[in-house]
Amino acid sequence: MDILAPARKLARSSYKDLTLKKLYPDRYRKEAEKPVVKGKVVFLEVREEALTDNFRLIRAALEKRNERAGKSLYRMSTICIREGMAGRLEVMQNCLNAIPKIADAEFIFVNEVSYFLSCLPIRPGTTVIQTWHACGAFKKFGYSAVGQGFGTSREDLERYPVHRNFDYVTVSGPEVIWAYAEAFHMEDRREAILPIGVSRTDMFFHSRYRDKACGKTAWVLRRMAPQLFCPAAEDAGADRVPGSEAYGDAAVRDGMNQDMAAGTEKNTACLVPGRKIILYAPTFRGSVRDAVSPDRLDLVRMKEALGRDHILLIKHHPFVKERTRIPDEAADFAFDMTDRLTIEELITSADICITDYSSIIFEYSLFERPLIFFAFDLDSYLDERGFYYPQQDMMPGPVCRTQEELIRVLQNARENFDLARVRGFKYRFMSGCDGHATARVLELMDRCASGEKVKASS
């Protein structure tokens, strides 16, 4: 029994009352006495330490507008408050420092929920746009998860809201508007949930980005396992690795990771001679602060069964601190790419994706490639989180409960993958993601700046 639990609970409650009910709102009101600065844009990173996915493309598009105009139409800044990730005192100081910067902003972009942002009495003249970090609507969150193992209580959400102050929410397609209305408690404002797409998916629609992502993946693998690219393998008839010569040290230093606009053609070249790339990208288990990855894969057994014509790239969720240890016996088959390649680069490069309940299924469906679900804990996960749609709708590919099932599916790929089902899934959930989502976000900003009230039906 934890005898200190009541004291800790009281301390958390007192901290929230002090900061969310008094300190932050009072300081905001004082700072909001100054006029709104036209063209001032703030990207509020709630958890991360730097600008992420959607924000990078939106910022780059606004910077292009500035360049074309020959003047600063937009003044942009990034604020990272580390809510839920750093200690209370650090977060409090970050929030206090953030308030003067956002109090006179014309636009605030956020891609997470936030106690801090939701407690502020946002002034007229400031538009808050929620560009949620995930596509589609898979596992339940927010008000949809109230009372379940993962969610908080309704009483806590009403006392300390985290889903408030969104003027607009952008989502991947009309199909999921209802789910976000439920999750954000916006049932009476569904018209503010706009199915205009998710900015970071734009990159997938441009061949230059796809070629660069595939080339980088090949280059990283050459460095990690040069034996995979030996002349003998190439002489055996496998395709040449595309663009690998361009990925020397100088190319990396010169900005291989710069944001690139995206495209529509598919890269069908074999990145690793004679082998298909399997991406394993599970979601985390546990809380955000103590997140762990599932550890049900026997990598040595997988190599024995699949290593002749496959390699496995592993990408852990960003919240996960401890990574999978790859045994020496599988070191030329399985590779942890968590700190080496972005999820977007891996999605672009992979021939097959294995996940469980991660929303990357929506992005990956844009490529119309095989999806496998390794859902060994499906029943308990359903009890803890639940899905927005029936399981058969959310898993457009084989569902495996054991590793042996997973191996059999991969060994008999032609019989087990129905790509027409993946294609139907894509059109159902990702219809707003067509390579032009960022342009529509900028159009939304223009309409807001002109005083127009934008609605989903308009």
N, C-alpha and C positions, 0 to 999 in steps of 0.2 A: 504493500500500500504506500502510495506517495503522500506523506503527511504534509509536504510543502505545496501540493497542487492547489489548494484553495488560496494560499498566499500569492502564488504566481498568477492565478486567474484574476485576483483582485488588482495586482500590479498592472496586468495587461489592460484591464478595464479602465483603471485610473489614467494610464498613459493615453489610451484612445480618447477618453473624455477630455483630457487636458488639451491634446493636440487637435483633434478633429472637431470638437464642439466649441473650442475657445481660441486657442493660439493661432491656428491657420486661418480660420474665417476672419478673425479680427485683423490680422495683418493684411489679408487680401483686401478687405474693405478700405483700409488706409491707403494701400498702394493703388487701388483702383480709382482714387480721386483724380489721378492724372488721365489725360485723354488717351483714347485708343490710337495706336500708331498704325496707320494704313500700310498694309503690306508686310507687317511684322508677323512672322510665322515661327511658331515654337513646336518642335518635335519632342514630346514628352516620353522618354523611355522609362517605364515603370520599374522593370527588373534589371535590364541589361546595362552594361557599362559603356556602350557605344551605339551609334546609329545602326539600326537593323533593317532587314529586308524591304518591306513596303516603303519605309521612310527614305531609304537611299534612292530609290527610283523617283519618288515624288520630289525630293530635294534636287536631284540632278535635273529634272524637267524644269523646275523653277529657276535653277541657275542658267539653263539654256535660254529661258525667257529674258532673264537679265542681260545675257550676252547679246541677244538679238536686239534688245531695246537700247543697248549701249548705256544703260543706267540701272540703278538698283531699284527695280520695281518691288522686290521682296527682300526683306532683311530676315535671315534665318538663323536659328540657334537650336542646339540640341541640349536638353536637360535630362540628366540621369539621376533619379532619386533613390534607386536600389530598394524600393519598398518590398518587404518580405524576404530580402536577400542579405542585407547588412544589419548591423546592430541598431537598436532603437535610437540611440543618441546620434549616430551617423545619419540615419534616415531623417530624423527630425531636423538636423542642421541642413541636409540637402533640400528638404522641403521649404524651410525658411528662406534659404538662398534662392530657391526657384520662384517664389511668389512675386518678387518685384519684376522678374523677367517675363512672367506670363500675364500679369495683371493688366498690361496695356497692349497685349497681343491681339491682332485681328483674327488670327487662326491658331488653334491649338490642335495638333494631331496626337492621338494616343492609339496604341494597339494592344492594350491590356486593360483590365479593370483596375481601379485605384481608389483606395480609401482617401488618399490625399486630394485627388482631383474632384472626387464626388462630394467632398465636404465643403468645397468653396462656393460662395454665392456668385457664380459667374455672371459678369455684367452683360447688359445689352451691348451689342457691337462686337462681341467676341463669339466666334463660331467654333465649337468643338466637334471635330470629325474623328470618329472611331473607325480606324482601318484594322479590324481584328486580325490577329496574327495567324489565324488558321483559315483554310478554305472549308467550304461545305458545312455540314453539321453532323458529326459522328457521335462521340460520347457526350453525355449531358454535362452542363456546367451552369454556374450562376443559379438563378431561381429554379431552373429545371432540376437541379440536384439537391434542393433543400430537403433535409431530413435523411439523406442517404449517407453512406459511409464517407464519401468524399466531400460532400457539401456541408456548409455550415447551417445553422438554424435560421428559420425565417425571422425570429426575434432579433438575432444578431444582425442580419442583413437590414432590417428596418431601423435598428438603432444606429448602425454604422454602415450606411449604404456604400457599395463599391461600383454600382452600375448607373449612377446618376450623372447628369450634366452632358449627355451626348446629344448634340443637335442632329447629327446624322451618323448612321452606321453603314459602312459599305460592305457588301457581301458578294459571294461568288455567283449567285443566280437567284431568280425569283422563287425557286423551289424551297429555299431555306429561310425565307423571311419569317415565317411563323415560328421557327425554332429560336431565332435570335430575339424575336419579340418576347417570347416566353423567358429566355435566359436573362435578358436585360430588363425584364418587367416593363416592357414597352408595348403591351397589348393595345393600349389606347393611342399609340403613336406609330403604328406600323408603317404609315406613309413616310416616316423618316428613315426607314431601313431601305437603302437603295441597292438594287442588284446590278451594280455597274462594274463588278469584277474586282479582283485582288491584284494590286499593282505588281507585286513581285512575280506574278506569272507571266507578265509581258515578255520577260527575257526569253522564255521558252519558245517564243514565236519568231525568233530571229536566228538565222543560220550562223551568223558571226559569233553569237554567244554560244550556241551549241557546239560549234567547232572548237572554240576556245576551251569550253568546259571539258570536252572529250580529250583534247590534246593535253590539258593539264592533268587529267586523271591518268592518262598513259605515262606522262612524264614522272608523276609521283610514284607510280608503280615501278617504273624502270629504276628509280633510285632505291626503292625498298626491296625489289626482287628482280635484279637484272636477268636472272636465269630464265624468267618467263619470256624474255624477248631474244633468246639466243638464236643465232642463224639457223640452227637445225630446225627450230620450230617454224621459222619463216619459210625455209626450203620445203617444208612439208606441205605447203600449199595454202597456208593461212594468209589473210590479207595483211598488207603493210599497216603499221600503226600510223594513223593520220596525224601529220603535223608534229611529230614528236621532236624533230630536230629544232623546232622553234622554242622549245621549252628548256633552254639551258639556264644557268644561274643568272645571266644578265637579264633574260626575259622576266624572270621572277622578280628581280630587283626593280625592274622598270614598270612594275604594276600589273602583274597578271590578274590580281584580284580586283581591278577597277570595275566599276559597274558598267554593264554593257546593255544596250537595248537588245530586245529579243526577237524570234521569228518562226516560220512555219514548216520548213522542210525537216525531214528526219535524217539523222546521221546513222547510216546503216553499216558503216565500216566497222570491222572487228578491231577493238582497241587492244586486246591482248591476243596474240596469234593463237588460233585454235581453241580459245576458251570463251565462254560466256561469263559475263559479270553478274553476280547475284548481289543485290543490295539488301542487307538486313538492317532495318531501322525501326526498332520497337519504341513504343512510348514508355514513360517511366512508371514505376510503382511507388506507392507511398506518398508522402507530402512533398511539396515543392522544395522545402529546405533540406529534407533528408531523402531525396529521390534516389532510387536505385534502378538498375536495368535488370530485366529477367535474365536468368543464367541457365536456361534449359537446353542449350545447344551443346552437344559433345562435338567439338570442332575436329578432333582426331577422327571420330567416326564419320563425320561429314566429308572429310578429305578422302578417306578410304573409299567412300561410295561415289563421290562426285569430282574428286580432284583432278581426274584426267582431263576433263573438258570444261571445268568451271573454276572460278575463284570467288571468294566471299569477301565483300567489303562491309564492314560494320560501322554504323553511325549511331552513337548514343544520343539520347535527348540532351539538350544543353544543360538541364538542371542536374544531370547525373555527375557526381564527382569521381566515384570509383569506377574504373573501366574493366572490361573483360580482359583477363589474362590469356593471351594466346599461347598454347603449348608449343614448345620447340618443334614437335612433330608436325604441327600444322602451320608453321611459320611461312611456308611458301604457298599456302592456300587461303588462309584467313588474314585480313589486314584491318586494323583499327584505323579508320579514317576520320575519327571525330575531330581531331585537331589539325587535320591536313587538308581536308576538302569540305566545302559547304554542302549542305543538304541539296541545294539547287544543282550544284555540279554533279553530285552523285546521282540524283534523279535523272539528269540528262544522259549520263553515261551508262547506266545500268540496263542490262537486257531483261532482268527479272527483278521484281521487288518483293521481299518478304517483310511483312509488318504484323502488327496485332490489331491495335485500336488507334493507330496514329492517323492524324488528318492528312498525312502526306499521300494517302491513297487518292485524294482529290487532285493534287498536282500531278501525280504520276499517271493518272488516267488520261491526262491531256496527250500523252505519248501513245496511248492505246497499246500498251505492252502488258505482259502477264503480271498479275498480282496474286500472291499467296498469303494467306492469313494463318500464322502460327499462334493459335489461340488456345493454349494449353489450360488457361485459367478462365475460360469464357464465362462459366456459370458464376464464379465468385466475382468476376469483374462486372457482370450484369447486375448483380446484387449491390455492388458498391457504387457504380456510376450509372449504368443504364445507357441505352442508345436512343437517339431521337427517332430512328426508324427500325422496323423489324430487321433482325440479323441478316436475312436473305437479301434484303435491299442494300445493306451497308457493306456487304462483303462480296464484290463481284469477281470472285475467284475461289479456288479450293480452300476450305477451312480444315486445317490439320490440328489435331489435339496432341499428337506425339511426334517426336523427331523422325521415327521410322515412316510415318505417314508423309511427312514433309519430304523425305528423301525419295519415296516412291513417286510422289507427284513430280518432282524435278527430273527423275529418271525417265518418266513417261510424259514428257511435256506436251507432245502433239495431241495426246488423247485427253489431257486434263485442263487445257486452257481454252476458254471461250472468249475470244477477243471482241466478238460482237456484244457480249454482255458488258465488257469494260467500256466499249464505245457508247452504249446506251446509258451507262452510269455517268459518263462524262457529260453527255448532252443534258442529262437530268439535273445534275448538281453544279456544273461549271459553265453554264451557258453565257455568263457575263465575262468570262475569261477568254478573250480573243486576241490578245496582244495590244489592246487599246485602253486598258483599265486606267492607267495613269493619266492619259489624256482626258478621260471622263472625270477623274478627280479634279483636275485643273479646271475643267468646265464647271464643275460644282462650285469651286472657289470663286470663279468669275460671277456666277449667278448670285452667290451669297453676297459678294462685295457690292453688287448692284442693288441689293436689298430684296431680292426675290426669295420667296419661301418655296423651296424645292420639295416636291413630293415624289414618291416612288412611281406613281401612275403618270407623272408628267413627262 
